[in-house]
Amino acid sequence: MSASANLTEQSGSIRELRASVGISQELLARRADCSTAMVRLLESGYVPAHSEVLPRVLAILNDERPAANGPLGKMRDGSAHPPE
């Protein structure tokens, strides 16, 4: 599978991934240094040619996901969880 096809496939799940980590389109856009409209386009499956936005969005969302076998990681406001 080509890198472009892989990014297109991943773009279809951006909305679900964003919702699962609990951040808004606006916050994701700020963190990815793009517009909220671009986040909406990516969530609808649009992948702009020669754009670095989608890889940035995916990296941010992957960083926000909780670890499978560890602490939850960052809180929604970006701060670290307090120690238990």
One Martini backbone bead per residue (centre of mass of N, CA, C, O) as a GRO file, in nm:
protein
   84
    1MET     BB    1   0.097   0.035   0.022
    2SER     BB    2   0.074   0.351  -0.003
    3ALA     BB    3   0.114   0.636   0.166
    4SER     BB    4  -0.139   0.776   0.057
    5ALA     BB    5  -0.339   0.545   0.116
    6ASN     BB    6  -0.283   0.532   0.419
    7LEU     BB    7  -0.374   0.823   0.484
    8THR     BB    8  -0.658   0.793   0.376
    9GLU     BB    9  -0.744   0.571   0.571
   10GLN     BB   10  -0.684   0.734   0.834
   11SER     BB   11  -0.878   0.977   0.786
   12GLY     BB   12  -1.147   0.816   0.849
   13SER     BB   13  -1.053   0.804   1.178
   14ILE     BB   14  -1.019   1.085   1.304
   15ARG     BB   15  -1.285   1.138   1.447
   16GLU     BB   16  -1.272   0.893   1.637
   17LEU     BB   17  -0.999   0.957   1.765
   18ARG     BB   18  -1.065   1.237   1.872
   19ALA     BB   19  -1.304   1.146   2.048
   20SER     BB   20  -1.142   0.935   2.224
   21VAL     BB   21  -0.950   1.180   2.343
   22GLY     BB   22  -1.123   1.455   2.385
   23ILE     BB   23  -1.101   1.657   2.137
   24SER     BB   24  -1.127   1.924   1.955
   25GLN     BB   25  -1.108   2.072   1.657
   26GLU     BB   26  -0.978   2.332   1.762
   27LEU     BB   27  -0.741   2.205   1.922
   28LEU     BB   28  -0.622   2.044   1.692
   29ALA     BB   29  -0.565   2.284   1.509
   30ARG     BB   30  -0.372   2.433   1.694
   31ARG     BB   31  -0.163   2.196   1.724
   32ALA     BB   32  -0.139   2.170   1.388
   33ASP     BB   33  -0.141   2.442   1.244
   34CYS     BB   34  -0.456   2.486   1.164
   35SER     BB   35  -0.764   2.470   1.057
   36THR     BB   36  -1.079   2.371   1.125
   37ALA     BB   37  -1.151   2.314   0.831
   38MET     BB   38  -0.924   2.106   0.786
   39VAL     BB   39  -1.021   1.902   0.991
   40ARG     BB   40  -1.293   1.852   0.856
   41LEU     BB   41  -1.176   1.750   0.590
   42LEU     BB   42  -1.016   1.512   0.706
   43GLU     BB   43  -1.270   1.374   0.836
   44SER     BB   44  -1.398   1.337   0.534
   45GLY     BB   45  -1.116   1.240   0.354
   46TYR     BB   46  -0.938   1.469   0.291
   47VAL     BB   47  -0.625   1.483   0.091
   48PRO     BB   48  -0.376   1.676   0.051
   49ALA     BB   49  -0.144   1.755  -0.156
   50HIS     BB   50   0.151   1.813  -0.017
   51SER     BB   51   0.089   1.769   0.299
   52GLU     BB   52   0.157   1.810   0.662
   53VAL     BB   53  -0.109   1.788   0.827
   54LEU     BB   54  -0.187   1.491   0.861
   55PRO     BB   55   0.067   1.392   1.014
   56ARG     BB   56   0.025   1.588   1.252
   57VAL     BB   57  -0.252   1.494   1.342
   58LEU     BB   58  -0.175   1.197   1.392
   59ALA     BB   59   0.046   1.253   1.601
   60ILE     BB   60  -0.131   1.392   1.809
   61LEU     BB   61  -0.338   1.163   1.849
   62ASN     BB   62  -0.129   0.945   1.930
   63ASP     BB   63  -0.024   1.105   2.183
   64GLU     BB   64  -0.320   1.103   2.328
   65ARG     BB   65  -0.318   0.819   2.362
   66PRO     BB   66  -0.343   0.569   2.556
   67ALA     BB   67  -0.180   0.341   2.705
   68ALA     BB   68  -0.221   0.004   2.725
   69ASN     BB   69   0.009  -0.040   2.992
   70GLY     BB   70  -0.066   0.246   3.138
   71PRO     BB   71  -0.084   0.543   3.177
   72LEU     BB   72  -0.271   0.800   3.028
   73GLY     BB   73  -0.100   1.052   3.043
   74LYS     BB   74  -0.233   1.309   2.911
   75MET     BB   75  -0.421   1.556   2.954
   76ARG     BB   76  -0.635   1.758   2.783
   77ASP     BB   77  -0.448   2.019   2.870
   78GLY     BB   78  -0.135   1.873   2.866
   79SER     BB   79  -0.096   1.766   3.130
   80ALA     BB   80   0.008   1.577   3.375
   81HIS     BB   81  -0.048   1.330   3.560
   82PRO     BB   82  -0.084   1.252   3.863
   83PRO     BB   83   0.040   1.079   4.096
   84GLU     BB   84  -0.047   0.772   4.276
   0.00000   0.00000   0.00000
